[in-house]
Amino acid sequence: MKFASSFLFVVTFILAQYTIWCLAIDVTVKTSKGKVRGYLGGPKHNRINIFKGIPFAKPPIGKNRFRKPEPVTSWSGVLNATQYRPACITETDNSSNGQQKISEDCLYLNIFADPHCAVKKCAVVVYIHGGSFFFQSAVMFNESVIAEKFASHRIIFVIPAYRLGIFGFISVADEKFAPKNLGFYDMIAAIEWVKNEISKFNGDPNRITLMGHSVGATAVQLLTLSETVPEDLFQQGISMSHVDLYRRNLSNSMTMEIAYRVNCTKKGEIYETGALVECLRETPADELLRHQNALTDVEYFDMMFGPEPDGYLFKADTAFKLLRQNKRPMLLGVTKNELALTRMRSTVPRECATYTGVFGYRTSEATEACIERYSFRNGKLSVMKDETHSSALRMAMRLSSPSINKASPSVFLYSFEMPHHDSHSGDIRFLFDKDYYPRRKKMNDDELSMDKIYPTYIRMFVKTGQPSSDWKAFNSDQRNFMRITHVTYENGSIVEPQMQNAFYNNEAHLWLEQFANVERRALEINRSKQHSAKTFLADEIKADDIGEDSTDTPVLFWMGSFLITLVFVCLVITLTLLVLILYIRKFGYPSWLRNKVSDEHIEERYIFRFLKT
């Protein structure tokens, strides 16, 4: 009996592996729009099914430039999905390998699928790439690394493209001619395609994780919080090193500057939006890109383009006014030295003005407090690093707050603290490896340790909604987080990732409390000044009124009285004379008047001459 059960298990295992092997060889999939043919790729020990360049929308070219993505049309035959399509038009000098070929016709996605998912449908990741919304792409990823880190672990990994720069983030006065946030509409169209089609690739459409790094993380947060995006479009999110730029974009000013440079408008003139957009639509794409690149300011990590309130997708003026009852688990993380680049002190005022605005601080006093903090006390302090840490904490607090979200979804917070890899994008090496470091050196023992730890946390969250069993969900009182470090030995003991409290307490205290106190005091002083000014003005008006009563009023009173009296006397005299004339005509002159005047005609002429005068 024992032998029979063992034999049955072996046969079942062999049949399952044979089925997987057969399905892996036949990588042609029938979607609702037509058949696609991929290939078996990746390292020999981690073979996966790969599909590259599947269209999820019509090409945004010609009349469709600067318009929302339209559903892709069906095709006949079998679509060859074995090669990357050109990247969306991008600034290639700052992008990774594999995207020297660029085109406006770029709305394609790439799927990396574990063949084992044929037995049971797997969790899905939709990854939004970073690049400041004007460089990087969906075609820069090494398939072997994706297979090793994700797609060979019963995960379907999808990387969609989205329009960049002016092509994806044009901003004009009247949106009926060119909607804002086109890049975000591309992302939504891609996620909708995944929702509808991923089951054909053995993915579970009800287990989709939206994942992003840098501005890709910003996109994850905004799409999570947008009231317009359906709640069931994706189930959870991973936000790594997000860049808080919802209020700091330059999309409109950049659009107008490019329009000026390509002679679609003149500075200072009143323009007609429809004509301007049509001019930009007819301008060759390479010319738009050339002028866009000329305006790039990568040295200071300035954002050329980004999301803007559009009254529909993003209705409010800050990301946090978009908060609704969040029902999605979230994994939020930063690196220890996030964006702590070598900065010139001259950039501090600009950064402080930008990031205090991001936090909603409006007074010059808050900005000045920031400048004072970062310009003079410590040259190693970074505005962007501290702001990013504080912003991540604020997002975690708001997403997990019962007062905002009755559902109280699980939010997990972490800090990546690998030595020499703790700056912005330092953690990405351990997820996508060669793609970001094509000339990488061989990993040392510490790096090899992190290379196992970090991807495991990400994969576990994708599959289960919790990074690990000992990782507790965020509590706003404790401000707990996972300190992710490599496993090493110090003083005879093992040092490994562990839970800690008080997430970047000093930075959070500065940005969430001290600057807030400065802002509050400044507003109180301003209100007091305004009240004093209004009171002073009212007192001045009252004093003026009193002054007028005490000086000008008597003069006006006597002048008015004199004029009224004069008019009254004239009326009395006139009426008396009229009565006298009527009496004379009817009864003749009275006796007392006949003795003085004998000729009545002379009398009448005298009277009428008097009346005339």
ZIQUIUR-V729816 format. One record per backbone hydrogen bond with DSSP energy under -0.5 kcal/mol. CO is the residue of the C=O (numbers start at 1). NH is the residue of the N-H. E is the energy in kcal/mol with one decimal. If there is no record, write none. Layout:
co=<CO | CO>
nh=<NH | NH>
e=<E | E>
This chain:
co=<1 | 2 | 3 | 4 | 5 | 6 | 7 | 8 | 9 | 10 | 11 | 12 | 13 | 14 | 15 | 16 | 17 | 18 | 19 | 20 | 21 | 22 | 25 | 27 | 27 | 29 | 29 | 33 | 34 | 35 | 36 | 36 | 37 | 39 | 39 | 41 | 43 | 44 | 48 | 49 | 50 | 51 | 53 | 54 | 59 | 61 | 62 | 64 | 70 | 77 | 79 | 79 | 81 | 87 | 90 | 91 | 92 | 96 | 100 | 101 | 103 | 104 | 104 | 106 | 107 | 107 | 108 | 109 | 110 | 111 | 112 | 113 | 114 | 115 | 116 | 116 | 122 | 123 | 124 | 125 | 125 | 126 | 126 | 127 | 127 | 128 | 131 | 131 | 132 | 133 | 134 | 137 | 141 | 142 | 143 | 144 | 145 | 146 | 146 | 147 | 150 | 154 | 155 | 156 | 156 | 157 | 158 | 159 | 164 | 164 | 165 | 165 | 166 | 168 | 173 | 174 | 174 | 178 | 181 | 181 | 182 | 183 | 184 | 185 | 186 | 187 | 188 | 189 | 190 | 191 | 192 | 193 | 194 | 197 | 198 | 198 | 199 | 202 | 203 | 204 | 207 | 207 | 208 | 208 | 208 | 209 | 209 | 210 | 211 | 212 | 213 | 214 | 214 | 215 | 216 | 217 | 218 | 219 | 220 | 221 | 222 | 230 | 235 | 236 | 237 | 238 | 238 | 239 | 239 | 240 | 242 | 243 | 245 | 245 | 250 | 251 | 252 | 253 | 254 | 255 | 256 | 257 | 258 | 259 | 259 | 260 | 266 | 269 | 271 | 272 | 273 | 274 | 275 | 276 | 277 | 278 | 279 | 284 | 284 | 285 | 286 | 287 | 288 | 289 | 290 | 291 | 292 | 293 | 297 | 297 | 298 | 302 | 313 | 313 | 314 | 314 | 318 | 319 | 320 | 324 | 326 | 329 | 330 | 330 | 331 | 332 | 333 | 334 | 335 | 337 | 337 | 339 | 341 | 344 | 345 | 345 | 347 | 348 | 349 | 350 | 351 | 352 | 353 | 354 | 355 | 356 | 357 | 363 | 364 | 365 | 366 | 367 | 368 | 369 | 370 | 371 | 372 | 372 | 378 | 382 | 383 | 384 | 385 | 386 | 387 | 388 | 389 | 390 | 391 | 392 | 393 | 394 | 395 | 396 | 398 | 401 | 401 | 404 | 405 | 410 | 411 | 412 | 413 | 414 | 415 | 415 | 416 | 417 | 418 | 422 | 423 | 425 | 425 | 426 | 427 | 428 | 428 | 428 | 429 | 432 | 433 | 433 | 437 | 444 | 445 | 446 | 447 | 448 | 449 | 449 | 450 | 452 | 453 | 454 | 455 | 456 | 457 | 458 | 459 | 460 | 460 | 460 | 461 | 468 | 470 | 475 | 475 | 478 | 479 | 481 | 481 | 482 | 482 | 483 | 483 | 484 | 485 | 486 | 488 | 490 | 493 | 494 | 495 | 498 | 500 | 502 | 504 | 505 | 506 | 507 | 508 | 508 | 509 | 509 | 510 | 513 | 514 | 515 | 516 | 517 | 518 | 519 | 520 | 521 | 522 | 523 | 524 | 525 | 526 | 527 | 528 | 529 | 530 | 531 | 532 | 533 | 534 | 535 | 536 | 537 | 538 | 539 | 540 | 541 | 542 | 543 | 544 | 545 | 546 | 547 | 548 | 548 | 551 | 552 | 553 | 554 | 555 | 556 | 557 | 558 | 559 | 560 | 561 | 562 | 563 | 564 | 565 | 566 | 567 | 568 | 569 | 570 | 571 | 572 | 573 | 574 | 575 | 576 | 577 | 578 | 579 | 580 | 581 | 582 | 583 | 583 | 584 | 590 | 590 | 591 | 593 | 593 | 598 | 599 | 600 | 601 | 602 | 603 | 604 | 605 | 606 | 607 | 608 | 609>
nh=<5 | 6 | 7 | 8 | 9 | 10 | 11 | 12 | 13 | 14 | 15 | 16 | 17 | 18 | 19 | 20 | 21 | 22 | 23 | 24 | 25 | 26 | 27 | 29 | 38 | 31 | 36 | 75 | 31 | 79 | 29 | 38 | 81 | 41 | 50 | 48 | 46 | 47 | 41 | 113 | 39 | 111 | 55 | 109 | 61 | 64 | 65 | 67 | 58 | 35 | 37 | 81 | 52 | 103 | 92 | 94 | 95 | 99 | 102 | 87 | 89 | 60 | 106 | 108 | 56 | 57 | 161 | 54 | 159 | 51 | 157 | 49 | 117 | 118 | 119 | 120 | 204 | 156 | 209 | 127 | 158 | 128 | 211 | 129 | 160 | 213 | 134 | 135 | 305 | 165 | 91 | 140 | 143 | 146 | 147 | 148 | 149 | 150 | 151 | 152 | 153 | 123 | 157 | 125 | 158 | 112 | 127 | 110 | 167 | 168 | 168 | 169 | 170 | 183 | 175 | 177 | 178 | 172 | 184 | 185 | 186 | 187 | 188 | 189 | 190 | 191 | 192 | 193 | 194 | 195 | 196 | 197 | 198 | 200 | 201 | 203 | 202 | 122 | 205 | 207 | 124 | 209 | 210 | 235 | 236 | 126 | 211 | 238 | 128 | 240 | 216 | 218 | 243 | 219 | 220 | 221 | 222 | 223 | 224 | 225 | 226 | 233 | 329 | 210 | 331 | 212 | 240 | 241 | 333 | 214 | 244 | 245 | 248 | 249 | 254 | 255 | 256 | 257 | 258 | 259 | 260 | 261 | 262 | 264 | 265 | 263 | 269 | 271 | 273 | 276 | 277 | 278 | 279 | 280 | 281 | 282 | 283 | 287 | 288 | 289 | 290 | 291 | 292 | 293 | 294 | 295 | 295 | 296 | 300 | 302 | 301 | 304 | 228 | 315 | 310 | 311 | 321 | 322 | 323 | 326 | 409 | 237 | 332 | 412 | 239 | 414 | 241 | 416 | 338 | 340 | 424 | 341 | 343 | 347 | 348 | 349 | 351 | 352 | 353 | 354 | 355 | 356 | 357 | 358 | 359 | 361 | 360 | 367 | 368 | 369 | 370 | 371 | 372 | 373 | 374 | 375 | 376 | 377 | 381 | 386 | 387 | 388 | 389 | 390 | 391 | 392 | 393 | 394 | 395 | 396 | 397 | 398 | 399 | 400 | 401 | 404 | 405 | 406 | 408 | 330 | 474 | 332 | 482 | 334 | 417 | 484 | 336 | 419 | 421 | 337 | 426 | 428 | 429 | 429 | 430 | 431 | 432 | 433 | 433 | 435 | 436 | 437 | 440 | 448 | 449 | 450 | 451 | 452 | 452 | 453 | 454 | 456 | 457 | 458 | 459 | 460 | 461 | 462 | 463 | 464 | 465 | 466 | 465 | 471 | 472 | 479 | 480 | 502 | 503 | 483 | 500 | 415 | 484 | 485 | 498 | 417 | 497 | 488 | 495 | 493 | 490 | 496 | 488 | 483 | 481 | 505 | 508 | 509 | 510 | 511 | 512 | 513 | 513 | 514 | 515 | 517 | 518 | 519 | 520 | 521 | 522 | 523 | 524 | 525 | 526 | 527 | 528 | 529 | 530 | 531 | 532 | 533 | 534 | 535 | 536 | 537 | 538 | 539 | 540 | 541 | 542 | 543 | 544 | 545 | 546 | 547 | 548 | 549 | 550 | 551 | 552 | 553 | 555 | 556 | 557 | 558 | 559 | 560 | 561 | 562 | 563 | 564 | 565 | 566 | 567 | 568 | 569 | 570 | 571 | 572 | 573 | 574 | 575 | 576 | 577 | 578 | 579 | 580 | 581 | 582 | 583 | 584 | 585 | 586 | 587 | 588 | 588 | 593 | 594 | 595 | 596 | 597 | 600 | 603 | 604 | 605 | 606 | 607 | 608 | 609 | 610 | 611 | 612 | 613>
e=<-2.2 | -2.1 | -2.7 | -2.5 | -2.1 | -2.3 | -2.5 | -2.6 | -2.5 | -2.6 | -2.7 | -2.5 | -2.6 | -2.6 | -2.6 | -2.5 | -2.6 | -2.6 | -2.6 | -2.3 | -1.7 | -2.3 | -1.3 | -0.5 | -2.1 | -0.7 | -2.9 | -2.4 | -2.4 | -3.1 | -2.8 | -0.5 | -2.5 | -0.6 | -2.8 | -2.7 | -1.4 | -0.5 | -2.8 | -3.1 | -2.1 | -3.1 | -0.6 | -2.2 | -1.9 | -2.3 | -1.6 | -1.6 | -2.5 | -0.9 | -2.9 | -0.8 | -2.6 | -2.4 | -1.2 | -1.2 | -1.5 | -0.6 | -0.7 | -2.6 | -0.6 | -0.5 | -1.7 | -2.4 | -1.7 | -0.8 | -1.7 | -2.4 | -2.4 | -2.8 | -2.9 | -2.7 | -2.0 | -1.9 | -1.7 | -1.0 | -3.2 | -2.6 | -2.9 | -0.6 | -3.2 | -0.5 | -2.7 | -0.6 | -0.6 | -1.1 | -2.1 | -1.7 | -0.6 | -3.2 | -1.5 | -0.5 | -0.5 | -2.1 | -2.3 | -2.3 | -2.8 | -2.4 | -2.2 | -1.6 | -2.3 | -0.7 | -0.6 | -2.9 | -0.6 | -2.5 | -3.0 | -1.6 | -1.2 | -0.8 | -0.9 | -2.0 | -0.7 | -2.8 | -0.6 | -1.5 | -0.6 | -0.5 | -0.7 | -1.7 | -2.1 | -1.8 | -2.4 | -2.3 | -2.2 | -2.5 | -2.6 | -2.0 | -2.4 | -2.8 | -2.0 | -2.5 | -2.4 | -1.9 | -1.2 | -2.4 | -1.5 | -2.1 | -0.7 | -1.8 | -2.8 | -0.5 | -0.5 | -2.3 | -1.4 | -2.7 | -0.6 | -2.5 | -3.2 | -2.3 | -2.4 | -1.7 | -0.8 | -2.2 | -1.9 | -2.3 | -2.6 | -2.7 | -1.9 | -1.9 | -1.6 | -1.6 | -0.6 | -2.6 | -2.1 | -2.0 | -0.6 | -0.6 | -2.2 | -2.3 | -0.6 | -1.6 | -0.9 | -0.5 | -3.1 | -2.5 | -2.3 | -2.0 | -2.5 | -2.5 | -2.1 | -2.1 | -1.8 | -3.3 | -0.8 | -1.3 | -1.7 | -0.5 | -0.6 | -2.2 | -2.7 | -2.2 | -2.1 | -2.3 | -2.5 | -1.5 | -0.8 | -0.6 | -1.8 | -2.5 | -2.0 | -2.0 | -2.1 | -2.9 | -1.5 | -0.7 | -1.0 | -1.3 | -0.7 | -1.6 | -1.8 | -0.6 | -0.5 | -0.5 | -2.1 | -1.4 | -1.0 | -1.3 | -0.7 | -1.3 | -0.6 | -2.0 | -0.5 | -2.9 | -3.0 | -1.7 | -3.1 | -3.2 | -1.3 | -2.0 | -0.6 | -2.0 | -0.5 | -1.9 | -1.2 | -0.5 | -2.5 | -3.1 | -2.4 | -2.1 | -3.0 | -2.4 | -1.0 | -1.6 | -1.7 | -2.7 | -1.4 | -1.3 | -2.7 | -2.2 | -1.9 | -2.5 | -2.6 | -1.9 | -2.3 | -2.2 | -0.8 | -0.5 | -1.7 | -2.1 | -2.6 | -2.3 | -2.3 | -2.4 | -2.8 | -2.2 | -2.0 | -2.6 | -2.6 | -2.4 | -2.6 | -2.3 | -2.9 | -1.8 | -0.7 | -1.0 | -3.5 | -0.6 | -1.3 | -2.0 | -4.0 | -3.3 | -2.3 | -1.6 | -0.6 | -2.4 | -2.4 | -0.6 | -2.2 | -3.1 | -2.5 | -0.5 | -0.6 | -0.6 | -1.3 | -2.0 | -3.1 | -0.9 | -0.9 | -2.2 | -1.5 | -1.7 | -1.8 | -2.6 | -2.0 | -2.1 | -2.4 | -0.6 | -1.0 | -1.9 | -2.1 | -1.0 | -1.7 | -1.8 | -2.9 | -2.6 | -2.0 | -2.2 | -2.2 | -2.9 | -0.6 | -0.7 | -2.0 | -1.3 | -0.8 | -3.3 | -0.7 | -2.5 | -1.5 | -0.6 | -2.8 | -2.4 | -1.0 | -0.8 | -1.3 | -2.7 | -0.6 | -0.6 | -3.6 | -1.6 | -2.7 | -0.6 | -2.3 | -2.7 | -2.7 | -1.3 | -2.8 | -2.7 | -2.1 | -2.8 | -2.9 | -0.6 | -1.2 | -3.0 | -2.7 | -2.6 | -2.4 | -2.5 | -2.6 | -2.7 | -2.4 | -2.4 | -2.4 | -2.6 | -2.6 | -2.9 | -2.5 | -2.8 | -2.8 | -2.7 | -2.8 | -3.0 | -2.6 | -2.9 | -3.0 | -2.5 | -2.6 | -2.8 | -2.5 | -2.5 | -2.7 | -2.9 | -2.5 | -2.4 | -2.5 | -2.8 | -2.3 | -1.9 | -1.8 | -1.2 | -0.6 | -1.9 | -0.7 | -2.2 | -2.4 | -2.4 | -2.4 | -2.5 | -2.4 | -2.3 | -2.1 | -2.4 | -2.4 | -2.5 | -2.3 | -2.2 | -2.5 | -2.3 | -2.2 | -2.2 | -2.6 | -2.6 | -2.7 | -2.3 | -2.4 | -2.3 | -2.4 | -2.2 | -2.4 | -2.4 | -2.1 | -2.4 | -2.4 | -1.5 | -3.3 | -0.6 | -1.9 | -1.4 | -1.7 | -1.0 | -0.8 | -1.9 | -0.7 | -1.7 | -2.6 | -2.6 | -2.1 | -2.4 | -2.8 | -2.0 | -1.8 | -2.3 | -2.3 | -1.7>
